[in-house]
Amino acid sequence: MPYVRGFLVGVLLAILALYVEGYIRSERETSAGEPQKIANSDLAAQRLRSSLGTIKEEVHEPTGLN
């Protein structure tokens, strides 16, 4: 009987650990905020194109490859 009791205690501890982990994870997500969701793909594409020019300039300046 002690083996069954030990097994049941182990299962209960595992369930408790998963519950606590889920609770902590949900707290972190709500406190950090959700990432911004893109509602308009055309606007996202336009912003990406405009930022690519800036990124290329920042990369080429230190290397002197202008």
Residue frames as qw, qx, qy, qz and C-alpha x, y, z in Angstrom:
[[0.000, 0.881, 0.474, 0.000, 0.00, 0.00, 0.00],
 [0.302, -0.735, 0.063, 0.603, 2.80, 2.54, 0.60],
 [0.357, -0.029, 0.581, 0.730, 3.72, 2.33, -3.10],
 [0.084, 0.665, 0.651, 0.356, 0.19, 3.27, -4.18],
 [0.247, -0.892, -0.267, 0.269, 0.11, 6.12, -1.70],
 [0.407, -0.499, 0.301, 0.704, 3.50, 7.37, -2.92],
 [0.286, 0.262, 0.665, 0.638, 2.32, 7.16, -6.51],
 [0.036, -0.816, -0.556, -0.157, -0.85, 9.13, -5.76],
 [0.330, -0.816, -0.054, 0.471, 1.10, 11.78, -3.87],
 [0.408, -0.224, 0.483, 0.741, 3.51, 12.06, -6.83],
 [0.177, 0.518, 0.668, 0.504, 0.64, 12.48, -9.28],
 [0.168, -0.898, -0.400, 0.075, -0.98, 15.14, -7.11],
 [0.398, -0.662, 0.146, 0.618, 2.32, 17.02, -6.76],
 [0.358, 0.061, 0.592, 0.720, 2.83, 16.92, -10.54],
 [0.043, 0.725, 0.606, 0.323, -0.67, 18.30, -11.13],
 [0.308, -0.877, -0.204, 0.308, -0.07, 21.02, -8.55],
 [0.443, -0.411, 0.332, 0.724, 3.26, 21.95, -10.15],
 [0.257, 0.332, 0.635, 0.648, 1.65, 22.23, -13.60],
 [0.106, -0.852, -0.505, -0.086, -1.16, 24.36, -12.18],
 [0.378, -0.784, -0.009, 0.492, 1.29, 26.72, -10.47],
 [0.420, -0.146, 0.486, 0.752, 3.43, 26.97, -13.61],
 [0.145, 0.577, 0.638, 0.489, 0.37, 27.84, -15.71],
 [0.226, -0.900, -0.350, 0.126, -0.68, 30.47, -13.19],
 [0.424, -0.618, 0.187, 0.635, 2.78, 32.06, -13.13],
 [0.368, 0.106, 0.596, 0.706, 3.04, 31.99, -16.92],
 [0.052, 0.752, 0.575, 0.319, -0.34, 33.70, -17.34],
 [0.319, -0.868, -0.159, 0.345, 0.70, 36.39, -14.84],
 [0.444, -0.368, 0.372, 0.727, 3.89, 37.09, -16.79],
 [0.272, 0.375, 0.645, 0.607, 2.02, 37.37, -20.09],
 [0.077, -0.868, -0.469, -0.145, -0.53, 39.81, -18.73],
 [0.391, -0.807, -0.015, 0.442, 2.07, 41.94, -16.95],
 [0.432, -0.239, 0.470, 0.731, 4.41, 42.11, -19.96],
 [0.445, 0.579, 0.010, -0.683, 1.56, 42.97, -22.29],
 [0.796, 0.323, 0.503, 0.094, 0.66, 41.32, -25.52],
 [0.362, -0.159, 0.461, 0.795, 2.67, 41.93, -28.66],
 [0.363, 0.474, -0.003, -0.802, 1.10, 44.35, -31.08],
 [0.588, 0.308, 0.742, 0.093, -1.16, 42.56, -33.53],
 [0.018, -0.205, 0.460, 0.864, -1.09, 43.59, -37.16],
 [0.486, 0.500, 0.584, -0.415, -4.60, 44.32, -38.38],
 [0.564, 0.786, 0.003, -0.255, -3.72, 45.77, -41.79],
 [0.841, -0.076, 0.343, 0.412, -1.19, 43.79, -43.80],
 [0.490, 0.725, 0.156, 0.458, -0.77, 46.60, -46.36],
 [0.216, -0.935, 0.167, -0.228, 0.25, 49.02, -43.63],
 [0.783, -0.483, 0.352, 0.171, 2.65, 46.44, -42.20],
 [0.786, 0.301, 0.293, 0.453, 4.25, 45.91, -45.63],
 [0.232, 0.883, 0.033, 0.406, 4.62, 49.67, -46.09],
 [0.458, -0.842, 0.266, -0.100, 6.29, 50.08, -42.69],
 [0.869, -0.199, 0.351, 0.288, 8.61, 47.17, -43.42],
 [0.646, 0.561, 0.197, 0.479, 9.69, 48.68, -46.74],
 [0.003, 0.933, -0.087, 0.348, 10.34, 52.05, -45.12],
 [0.632, -0.701, 0.329, 0.001, 12.42, 50.50, -42.35],
 [0.912, 0.123, 0.217, 0.326, 14.51, 48.43, -44.78],
 [0.431, 0.771, -0.052, 0.466, 16.10, 51.59, -46.21],
 [0.338, -0.841, 0.294, -0.303, 17.05, 52.76, -42.74],
 [0.884, -0.338, 0.314, 0.077, 18.50, 49.38, -41.85],
 [0.813, 0.407, 0.112, 0.401, 20.59, 49.27, -45.04],
 [0.161, 0.863, -0.172, 0.446, 21.96, 52.76, -44.30],
 [0.575, -0.719, 0.334, -0.203, 22.87, 51.79, -40.74],
 [0.938, -0.087, 0.272, 0.197, 24.66, 48.66, -41.95],
 [0.700, 0.545, 0.082, 0.454, 26.63, 50.36, -44.72],
 [0.076, -0.948, 0.152, -0.268, 27.78, 53.37, -42.68],
 [0.619, -0.664, 0.416, 0.049, 30.09, 51.49, -40.30],
 [0.841, 0.024, 0.443, 0.309, 31.49, 49.28, -43.06],
 [0.048, -0.636, 0.325, 0.698, 32.06, 52.13, -45.53],
 [0.373, 0.154, 0.829, 0.387, 30.37, 50.29, -48.37],
 [0.330, 0.699, 0.315, -0.550, 28.20, 53.21, -49.55]]
